[in-house]
């Protein structure tokens, strides 16, 4: 068990599922948009993927740079940048896989959500994949309190920007994406709801 934890770190179980199904393969370029301290990157760094990350928290960027130095010392420190996902300075179509795990629901309003999503999607190459986990209202519609627009108070007391299935489906079409999996949602004891949204970018996008 300890060996598995060392190899994979604290990887999101739904991202691990994508690995098991062969959608994340050696040789791919991976960008974690909102990488935090790198919990989803441990295995990718250990096994030679070309990894990039961005986060608005400078301390998190310092931590992920230290992690990369210990697991993949050949990667340049500039692969990990202190910047918000809506203003990432990586070139467009940088990555075969872009990870957005528990990031977009911190948007303060519709405009910020759109900016964050577009900045993240911009980094996905045509034919590449976006793996996104974010808070939603799915399954807890009666338990949430609207604060302002899609900004809602969850039963656990936190405020989040909440998506729903119609919005995700509309965004998929508008961005030129294709669902790789059905939209999947986990409701945690009626306190919060986390949705997994996995897209392939059209070659024409």
N, C-alpha and C positions, 0 to 999 in steps of 0.2 A: 504493500500500500504506500509506504514511504517513497519507494522508488518511482511509482506512478506519479506521486505528487511532485517529486523533484523534476520529473521529465515534463509534465504538463502544467505545473503551477496551478493557479486558480482559474483555469480556463472556463469560460461560460459553457455549460453543458450542451447548449444548442449549437455553439460554434464547434465544439468537439464532435457533435453529430455530423457536421459538414466535413470534418476531417475523415471520420470513419467511412463516409460515403464516397470518398475520393474526389470531392470537389475542390479541396485545397491540396495542391500537389507540389512536390519539390520543384524548384525553379521559378515558382510564381513570385511576383513582387507584391508585397502586402503592406498596406497603409492602415494603421489604426488611428482613426480620426476621433480624438478624445481619448487618448491611450491611457490616461491616468499613470499609475506606476508600472504598467506593463503586464498586468495579470494574464491577459490573453495572448501574450507574445512569447512566453517562456519556451514552449515547444518549438515555435517557429524560429526563434533565435538559436536554440540548441541544434537544430537540424539543417541549418544553412540557407534558410529563406532570406531573400533580400527584403529587409524589414524597415519600414518608416513609421513615424508617429508624430502626432501633434497634440498639444494640450494647452489650455489657457492658464493652467496652474504651473508656475515656474518650478515649484518644489517637485511636482510630479515629473516634469521633464528631467530634472536632475536625477531623480530616482530611476527613470527608465534608461537614461544614458549609462548610469552605473550598472544596471542590469545587463544592458547590451555589451558593455565593456567586459563583463565577466563571462558572458555566454557566447559572444560573437565579436571578439576584439577587432576584427578587420573592418567592421562597419564604421563609417565615418560618424562622428558625433552629430554632424549637421543633419543626419537622417532623422533626428528627433528634435522637434522645434517647438519653442514656446510661442504659440499662436492659436487663436480660436479657430474652430473648424470652418467658420464662414469666411475666414481670411487666410486660409492656408496658402503658403507660397510655393508649394510643390507645383510643377507644371500640370496642366490638364492631362488627363489620361495617363497618370503616373502608374497606377497599380492594376494588377489583375484581380485583386481582392481588396475592397475597402471595408473595414470593420467599423461599425458605429454601435457601441454597446453602452446603453444607459447614458446617452448623451443628449439626444434631441428633445427629450421631455423636460429639459431645463430651460427651454425657450420661454421668454417672457410673454410673447404674443405671436400672432400669425406672421407678422413680417419677419420677426427674428427666427421663427421656425423655418420659414421658407428660405431665408438666407443660409441658415445652418445646413439644411438639407441640400440646397443647390451647391454650396461649397463642398460638401461631402461627395455628392454625385459627380461633380466635375472631375474629381480625381480618378473615377473608374474608367478604365479604357473601354472602348467598344468591344463587346463580347465578354467583358469582365463582370464581376459579381459584387453586389453590395449585400453585406450581412448586417442587419439592423435589429437591435432589441430596444424597445422603448415602451414607456407606460401608455396604457390605453384605457378607454372606458368600457371595453368589451367585457361583458359578464358582471359588471358592477355598476351598471347605469343608475340603479336606484339608490346606491350607497354614496354617490359623489355629490359634492356641493359646488355649483358653478361660482367661481370667483370673478372671472372676466373672460368672456368668449370661451376658448378651449382651455383656459387656465382654470384648474379645478382643485378643490381640496379633497384629498382621499380620506377614507376612514382611518388610516394610520396617522392622520394629522398633517401630512406633507402636502405641499402645493406642487402640481405638475401640469405641464401642457399635455393634454390627452388627445390622442388620435382615436379613430374608430375605423371599422372595415370599409365603409363607403369612401372615406377620405383616402385611405391607403390604396384602394383600387383606382380611384381617380388619379392620384399622384403617379401610380405605376404607368397608366396610359399616357399622362401628360409628359412624363420624362422619357418616354421611349424605352420603357422597361418591360420585362416579362417575369412573371412569378415563377421562381424555380420550385417553390413549395407552396402549398396552401398557407394562408395566414394562420399562425398558431398562437394561442393565448393561454397563459397560465394565470389562474386566479389564486392568490395566496390568502386563504382564510377570509375572503371577502374584505381584505384590507387594502389590497392593491392588485393591479392587473398588468402583466408584462407580455407584450406581443412580439413575436419574431416575424420579420418581414425580409424575405430573401429574394433579390432581383438579379436578373441578367440584363446588362445594358445592350440594346440593339446595336448591331454593327453600323447602322445608319445614324445613330444618335450622335 
